[in-house]
Amino acid sequence: MKNVALGLIVAGLLAGCSSTAQQPGGASFTASTAKAPQQYADCLLPKWQAWRPEAQQSATDTGVKLTATAGFTHAYINALVDREGDGSSVKLFVPIQWQESTAWTDMAKQCL
């Protein structure tokens, strides 16, 4: 019984370590754009890299994911850009500790 309880505790801790400190309710910013996912990423990535040079993008099954770390906290900021109709849906996930800063959202809006 102790082994089972210990196993559940370890599993819970590992699940917590693998999660990102994103906003609990989901995306902190959502929008639609007429741009294709790669076109939108081509606008947003240089803006992010000007602020956080390690920002990068990766392809997903439905579009593009951009990732950067937010300052000294090393919390991840993610933008998911997915194909939607003739354009894309944009979802920006900003860590709770960076919610008061509008810089990430402003950059996302500039590329719409």
C-alpha positions in Angstrom: 0.0 0.0 0.0 2.9 2.4 0.8 4.4 1.6 -2.6 1.2 2.5 -4.4 0.8 5.8 -2.5 4.5 6.6 -3.1 4.0 5.8 -6.8 1.0 8.2 -7.0 2.9 11.0 -5.3 5.9 10.5 -7.7 3.6 10.5 -10.7 1.9 13.7 -9.6 5.2 15.4 -9.1 6.4 14.4 -12.5 3.2 15.6 -14.1 3.7 18.9 -12.4 7.3 19.1 -13.7 6.2 18.5 -17.3 3.6 21.2 -17.3 4.3 24.7 -18.3 3.3 27.7 -16.2 0.6 28.8 -18.6 -2.6 30.6 -17.8 -4.9 28.1 -16.2 -7.9 29.1 -18.3 -6.1 28.6 -21.6 -4.7 31.1 -24.1 -4.1 34.6 -22.8 -4.7 36.0 -26.4 -6.7 34.5 -29.3 -7.3 35.9 -32.7 -7.9 35.1 -36.3 -5.9 36.3 -39.3 -6.2 36.0 -43.1 -2.5 35.0 -43.2 -1.4 31.4 -43.6 0.4 30.0 -40.5 3.8 30.3 -42.0 3.2 33.9 -43.1 2.1 34.9 -39.6 5.1 33.1 -38.1 7.4 34.9 -40.6 6.1 38.2 -39.1 6.1 37.2 -35.4 9.3 35.3 -35.1 11.7 38.2 -35.9 9.8 40.4 -33.4 10.3 37.7 -30.7 13.9 37.2 -31.7 14.6 40.9 -31.4 13.5 40.7 -27.8 14.5 37.1 -26.9 17.2 35.9 -29.5 16.6 32.2 -28.6 13.0 32.3 -29.8 12.3 29.5 -32.3 9.6 28.0 -34.4 8.6 24.4 -35.2 6.1 22.9 -37.5 3.0 21.2 -36.2 0.5 19.0 -37.9 -1.8 22.0 -38.3 0.5 24.9 -38.6 3.4 26.5 -36.6 4.4 26.8 -32.9 6.7 29.6 -31.7 8.4 29.3 -28.4 10.6 31.7 -26.4 11.5 32.1 -22.7 10.3 35.0 -20.8 13.2 36.8 -19.2 15.0 35.6 -16.1 12.1 33.3 -15.0 12.7 31.0 -18.0 9.0 30.4 -18.3 7.9 29.5 -21.8 5.8 31.8 -24.0 4.1 29.9 -26.8 2.2 30.9 -29.9 0.2 28.3 -31.7 -0.8 29.2 -35.2 -3.1 26.7 -36.8 -4.7 26.6 -40.3 -8.3 27.7 -40.1 -10.4 28.1 -43.3 -8.5 30.5 -45.6 -6.4 31.9 -42.8 -5.2 31.0 -39.3 -6.1 31.0 -35.7 -3.6 32.4 -33.3 -3.4 31.4 -29.6 -0.8 33.0 -27.4 0.1 31.4 -24.1 1.9 33.8 -21.7 2.9 32.6 -18.2 0.9 34.0 -15.3 3.9 35.9 -14.0 4.1 37.8 -17.3 0.4 38.6 -17.7 0.8 42.2 -16.8 3.3 42.9 -19.6 1.5 43.5 -22.9 4.6 43.3 -25.0 4.0 39.7 -26.1 0.4 40.3 -27.0 1.2 43.6 -28.7 3.7 41.8 -31.0 1.1 39.2 -31.8 -1.4 41.9 -32.7 1.0 43.7 -34.9 1.3 40.6 -37.2 -2.5 40.0 -37.7 
